[in-house]
Amino acid sequence: MLGLLRANVSAHLAYFRRSRLLLGFGLVFLVILLLFTLPQMLFVTHVTAFDVIRGTLREVELFLVVFSAALGLFLMSSHLRDRNLKMVFTKPCPPAVWLASAFLAAILISLFFQILITAVALGTCLALGLRVQMGVLFVAFDSFAMCVGMIAYLSFLATALHPVIAVVFVLFFNPSMFYQLRIEMLGFIQSGSKSLAIRILEPFFQFLYMLLPIFHVFSDETGSVYATLRVSHGQWARVFGAFGYDLALAALCYCLSLFFLQRKRLI
């Protein structure tokens, strides 16, 4: 079983490497990133070095999270669209093994880029004499946790929905939106509104807020690290808790993806 899993992971990595669409997606985001960060890097001084590194690191990590989400979405949607999974599953290769290999391949690519980004950031900090190395490691670990959650969630949505609908769902149906809607409903209730619709919508929005996943867990507690790149001892527990949350989310999304995958006619 491990040999079959390893073979499928290798096949997925080769598929990612040969994909022109994914390469083009990455290049477009890289060009956009360079347009925003290159002018700052060219005119960096010892006084502005910290602000440049902090801003650049934040932009790069955001790009990696979006790119990781695209990995999960692209892999699942492309295989389902091309209808080549029936051939894969009749080799035989159990759907559970193939799905686990898809998750692992996307996570490994994300991990590779995360290590590369972290190495460059640490090298730059050491070269400029900035004592923020632990903050860089903290941001890297926190961002990689988000990447794992995004890969799993987008893979699940691509299995259950059309990829365009999956992207729209992630953009518009997120916990922060339903949190704001619930706050508005509570404001109406506190102002004296007796509308039945508002009293029904308030717990409904609360339910959706609790149901949908949060990708940047403990963002309020870890926001100071992103701003200063300095970590206190208690904040490490938050980032490890966030990583555990995203691993649990990945396990749940794996089970849901497997359920929808087994219900499709191609198997």
PADRENBA-981968 format. One record per residue (C-alpha): chain; residue number from 1; x, y, z; residue in one letter. Coordinates in steps of 0.05 Angstrom, whole numbers. Example, Ala and Ser with C-alpha at 12.3 -4.5 7.8 and 13.67 -1.06 7.14 Angstrom:
residues 2
[rec "A" 1 [246 -90 156] "A"]
[rec "A" 2 [273 -21 143] "S"]
//
This chain:
residues 267
[rec "A" 1 [0 0 0] "M"]
[rec "A" 2 [57 48 16] "L"]
[rec "A" 3 [89 32 -51] "G"]
[rec "A" 4 [24 49 -86] "L"]
[rec "A" 5 [17 113 -47] "L"]
[rec "A" 6 [89 133 -64] "R"]
[rec "A" 7 [78 118 -138] "A"]
[rec "A" 8 [15 161 -141] "N"]
[rec "A" 9 [50 218 -105] "V"]
[rec "A" 10 [106 215 -157] "S"]
[rec "A" 11 [55 215 -213] "A"]
[rec "A" 12 [20 276 -184] "H"]
[rec "A" 13 [86 314 -176] "L"]
[rec "A" 14 [102 299 -249] "A"]
[rec "A" 15 [33 322 -269] "Y"]
[rec "A" 16 [43 388 -232] "F"]
[rec "A" 17 [112 397 -264] "R"]
[rec "A" 18 [85 388 -335] "R"]
[rec "A" 19 [22 430 -326] "S"]
[rec "A" 20 [26 494 -368] "R"]
[rec "A" 21 [-37 522 -337] "L"]
[rec "A" 22 [-9 516 -267] "L"]
[rec "A" 23 [58 544 -289] "L"]
[rec "A" 24 [24 603 -322] "G"]
[rec "A" 25 [-18 616 -259] "F"]
[rec "A" 26 [45 616 -217] "G"]
[rec "A" 27 [83 662 -265] "L"]
[rec "A" 28 [26 712 -266] "V"]
[rec "A" 29 [24 716 -190] "F"]
[rec "A" 30 [101 720 -188] "L"]
[rec "A" 31 [101 779 -236] "V"]
[rec "A" 32 [48 815 -195] "I"]
[rec "A" 33 [88 801 -132] "L"]
[rec "A" 34 [152 828 -164] "L"]
[rec "A" 35 [117 891 -187] "L"]
[rec "A" 36 [98 907 -115] "F"]
[rec "A" 37 [162 885 -80] "T"]
[rec "A" 38 [219 898 -129] "L"]
[rec "A" 39 [218 975 -123] "P"]
[rec "A" 40 [224 969 -48] "Q"]
[rec "A" 41 [281 919 -53] "M"]
[rec "A" 42 [320 963 -101] "L"]
[rec "A" 43 [319 1023 -55] "F"]
[rec "A" 44 [327 987 11] "V"]
[rec "A" 45 [372 1018 64] "T"]
[rec "A" 46 [394 994 132] "H"]
[rec "A" 47 [340 1038 163] "V"]
[rec "A" 48 [284 1012 119] "T"]
[rec "A" 49 [308 940 115] "A"]
[rec "A" 50 [262 913 169] "F"]
[rec "A" 51 [199 944 138] "D"]
[rec "A" 52 [218 918 69] "V"]
[rec "A" 53 [231 848 93] "I"]
[rec "A" 54 [168 847 135] "R"]
[rec "A" 55 [124 872 78] "G"]
[rec "A" 56 [157 827 26] "T"]
[rec "A" 57 [151 766 70] "L"]
[rec "A" 58 [77 779 82] "R"]
[rec "A" 59 [64 787 8] "E"]
[rec "A" 60 [102 724 -10] "V"]
[rec "A" 61 [68 682 43] "E"]
[rec "A" 62 [0 707 19] "L"]
[rec "A" 63 [19 687 -52] "F"]
[rec "A" 64 [39 618 -27] "L"]
[rec "A" 65 [-28 608 8] "V"]
[rec "A" 66 [-66 626 -55] "V"]
[rec "A" 67 [-20 583 -98] "F"]
[rec "A" 68 [-29 524 -51] "S"]
[rec "A" 69 [-104 531 -55] "A"]
[rec "A" 70 [-98 531 -131] "A"]
[rec "A" 71 [-58 466 -127] "L"]
[rec "A" 72 [-114 429 -93] "G"]
[rec "A" 73 [-168 459 -137] "L"]
[rec "A" 74 [-131 447 -201] "F"]
[rec "A" 75 [-111 375 -187] "L"]
[rec "A" 76 [-181 352 -168] "M"]
[rec "A" 77 [-219 391 -221] "S"]
[rec "A" 78 [-172 372 -278] "S"]
[rec "A" 79 [-176 298 -264] "H"]
[rec "A" 80 [-251 299 -256] "L"]
[rec "A" 81 [-259 341 -319] "R"]
[rec "A" 82 [-214 295 -361] "D"]
[rec "A" 83 [-250 234 -333] "R"]
[rec "A" 84 [-186 194 -327] "N"]
[rec "A" 85 [-199 171 -256] "L"]
[rec "A" 86 [-238 110 -278] "K"]
[rec "A" 87 [-175 83 -311] "M"]
[rec "A" 88 [-135 99 -248] "V"]
[rec "A" 89 [-183 64 -201] "F"]
[rec "A" 90 [-186 1 -244] "T"]
[rec "A" 91 [-110 -11 -242] "K"]
[rec "A" 92 [-131 -25 -186] "P"]
[rec "A" 93 [-118 36 -143] "C"]
[rec "A" 94 [-167 48 -86] "P"]
[rec "A" 95 [-198 118 -87] "P"]
[rec "A" 96 [-175 129 -15] "A"]
[rec "A" 97 [-102 118 -35] "V"]
[rec "A" 98 [-107 162 -96] "W"]
[rec "A" 99 [-140 218 -57] "L"]
[rec "A" 100 [-88 214 -1] "A"]
[rec "A" 101 [-33 218 -53] "S"]
[rec "A" 102 [-65 279 -84] "A"]
[rec "A" 103 [-67 314 -17] "F"]
[rec "A" 104 [5 295 -1] "L"]
[rec "A" 105 [32 317 -69] "A"]
[rec "A" 106 [1 386 -63] "A"]
[rec "A" 107 [25 393 9] "I"]
[rec "A" 108 [96 372 -10] "L"]
[rec "A" 109 [99 426 -65] "I"]
[rec "A" 110 [74 477 -16] "S"]
[rec "A" 111 [125 454 36] "L"]
[rec "A" 112 [181 460 -16] "F"]
[rec "A" 113 [164 532 -32] "F"]
[rec "A" 114 [155 548 42] "Q"]
[rec "A" 115 [224 522 58] "I"]
[rec "A" 116 [253 562 -1] "L"]
[rec "A" 117 [219 626 21] "I"]
[rec "A" 118 [240 617 93] "T"]
[rec "A" 119 [312 603 74] "A"]
[rec "A" 120 [316 666 32] "V"]
[rec "A" 121 [283 708 87] "A"]
[rec "A" 122 [330 681 141] "L"]
[rec "A" 123 [391 691 97] "G"]
[rec "A" 124 [371 763 84] "T"]
[rec "A" 125 [360 776 158] "C"]
[rec "A" 126 [428 747 175] "L"]
[rec "A" 127 [462 786 120] "A"]
[rec "A" 128 [431 851 145] "L"]
[rec "A" 129 [442 835 218] "G"]
[rec "A" 130 [367 835 237] "L"]
[rec "A" 131 [349 795 299] "R"]
[rec "A" 132 [281 772 275] "V"]
[rec "A" 133 [298 700 255] "Q"]
[rec "A" 134 [248 668 303] "M"]
[rec "A" 135 [193 713 277] "G"]
[rec "A" 136 [208 690 206] "V"]
[rec "A" 137 [203 618 228] "L"]
[rec "A" 138 [137 632 264] "F"]
[rec "A" 139 [107 665 202] "V"]
[rec "A" 140 [131 607 159] "A"]
[rec "A" 141 [99 555 205] "F"]
[rec "A" 142 [35 594 211] "D"]
[rec "A" 143 [30 604 136] "S"]
[rec "A" 144 [44 531 121] "F"]
[rec "A" 145 [-13 512 168] "A"]
[rec "A" 146 [-58 557 126] "M"]
[rec "A" 147 [-32 524 62] "C"]
[rec "A" 148 [-51 455 88] "V"]
[rec "A" 149 [-121 478 106] "G"]
[rec "A" 150 [-131 513 39] "M"]
[rec "A" 151 [-107 453 -1] "I"]
[rec "A" 152 [-154 407 35] "A"]
[rec "A" 153 [-214 453 32] "Y"]
[rec "A" 154 [-207 471 -42] "L"]
[rec "A" 155 [-196 398 -59] "S"]
[rec "A" 156 [-261 380 -24] "F"]
[rec "A" 157 [-299 437 -58] "L"]
[rec "A" 158 [-271 417 -126] "A"]
[rec "A" 159 [-295 346 -114] "T"]
[rec "A" 160 [-366 368 -95] "A"]
[rec "A" 161 [-375 430 -139] "L"]
[rec "A" 162 [-355 460 -206] "H"]
[rec "A" 163 [-286 494 -197] "P"]
[rec "A" 164 [-314 563 -214] "V"]
[rec "A" 165 [-369 555 -162] "I"]
[rec "A" 166 [-317 530 -112] "A"]
[rec "A" 167 [-276 593 -121] "V"]
[rec "A" 168 [-337 638 -114] "V"]
[rec "A" 169 [-358 599 -52] "F"]
[rec "A" 170 [-291 610 -19] "V"]
[rec "A" 171 [-289 684 -36] "L"]
[rec "A" 172 [-359 702 -14] "F"]
[rec "A" 173 [-381 649 35] "F"]
[rec "A" 174 [-330 657 90] "N"]
[rec "A" 175 [-337 661 166] "P"]
[rec "A" 176 [-320 736 169] "S"]
[rec "A" 177 [-379 753 124] "M"]
[rec "A" 178 [-429 714 166] "F"]
[rec "A" 179 [-399 743 229] "Y"]
[rec "A" 180 [-411 814 203] "Q"]
[rec "A" 181 [-482 794 183] "L"]
[rec "A" 182 [-496 766 252] "R"]
[rec "A" 183 [-470 830 284] "I"]
[rec "A" 184 [-517 870 241] "E"]
[rec "A" 185 [-576 826 261] "M"]
[rec "A" 186 [-558 834 334] "L"]
[rec "A" 187 [-555 909 324] "G"]
[rec "A" 188 [-625 909 295] "F"]
[rec "A" 189 [-650 868 354] "I"]
[rec "A" 190 [-618 912 406] "Q"]
[rec "A" 191 [-647 974 372] "S"]
[rec "A" 192 [-717 946 385] "G"]
[rec "A" 193 [-734 911 321] "S"]
[rec "A" 194 [-786 856 330] "K"]
[rec "A" 195 [-780 828 259] "S"]
[rec "A" 196 [-787 752 259] "L"]
[rec "A" 197 [-740 747 199] "A"]
[rec "A" 198 [-684 781 236] "I"]
[rec "A" 199 [-693 737 297] "R"]
[rec "A" 200 [-689 675 252] "I"]
[rec "A" 201 [-630 700 211] "L"]
[rec "A" 202 [-587 717 272] "E"]
[rec "A" 203 [-578 645 297] "P"]
[rec "A" 204 [-575 621 225] "F"]
[rec "A" 205 [-515 667 210] "F"]
[rec "A" 206 [-484 644 276] "Q"]
[rec "A" 207 [-491 572 254] "F"]
[rec "A" 208 [-458 585 187] "L"]
[rec "A" 209 [-403 624 221] "Y"]
[rec "A" 210 [-388 564 266] "M"]
[rec "A" 211 [-394 514 209] "L"]
[rec "A" 212 [-347 545 158] "L"]
[rec "A" 213 [-272 534 169] "P"]
[rec "A" 214 [-225 590 191] "I"]
[rec "A" 215 [-158 587 156] "F"]
[rec "A" 216 [-119 638 196] "H"]
[rec "A" 217 [-134 612 265] "V"]
[rec "A" 218 [-115 656 325] "F"]
[rec "A" 219 [-101 714 277] "S"]
[rec "A" 220 [-118 765 332] "D"]
[rec "A" 221 [-66 735 379] "E"]
[rec "A" 222 [-11 726 326] "T"]
[rec "A" 223 [-21 792 289] "G"]
[rec "A" 224 [33 825 330] "S"]
[rec "A" 225 [84 775 305] "V"]
[rec "A" 226 [69 792 233] "Y"]
[rec "A" 227 [77 866 251] "A"]
[rec "A" 228 [142 860 291] "T"]
[rec "A" 229 [171 791 272] "L"]
[rec "A" 230 [183 781 346] "R"]
[rec "A" 231 [154 721 383] "V"]
[rec "A" 232 [138 712 457] "S"]
[rec "A" 233 [137 643 489] "H"]
[rec "A" 234 [62 640 495] "G"]
[rec "A" 235 [51 654 421] "Q"]
[rec "A" 236 [84 590 399] "W"]
[rec "A" 237 [26 551 430] "A"]
[rec "A" 238 [-21 590 384] "R"]
[rec "A" 239 [15 571 321] "V"]
[rec "A" 240 [18 498 341] "F"]
[rec "A" 241 [-56 500 357] "G"]
[rec "A" 242 [-69 531 289] "A"]
[rec "A" 243 [-30 475 256] "F"]
[rec "A" 244 [-70 423 294] "G"]
[rec "A" 245 [-134 456 273] "Y"]
[rec "A" 246 [-114 455 200] "D"]
[rec "A" 247 [-93 382 204] "L"]
[rec "A" 248 [-161 365 233] "A"]
[rec "A" 249 [-193 406 177] "L"]
[rec "A" 250 [-152 368 126] "A"]
[rec "A" 251 [-174 301 155] "A"]
[rec "A" 252 [-247 323 153] "L"]
[rec "A" 253 [-241 348 81] "C"]
[rec "A" 254 [-207 283 61] "Y"]
[rec "A" 255 [-265 243 87] "C"]
[rec "A" 256 [-316 288 54] "L"]
[rec "A" 257 [-278 288 -12] "S"]
[rec "A" 258 [-274 212 -11] "L"]
[rec "A" 259 [-349 208 2] "F"]
[rec "A" 260 [-365 252 -58] "F"]
[rec "A" 261 [-313 219 -102] "L"]
[rec "A" 262 [-342 149 -89] "Q"]
[rec "A" 263 [-411 174 -107] "R"]
[rec "A" 264 [-391 198 -176] "K"]
[rec "A" 265 [-407 156 -236] "R"]
[rec "A" 266 [-334 152 -259] "L"]
[rec "A" 267 [-318 101 -205] "I"]
//
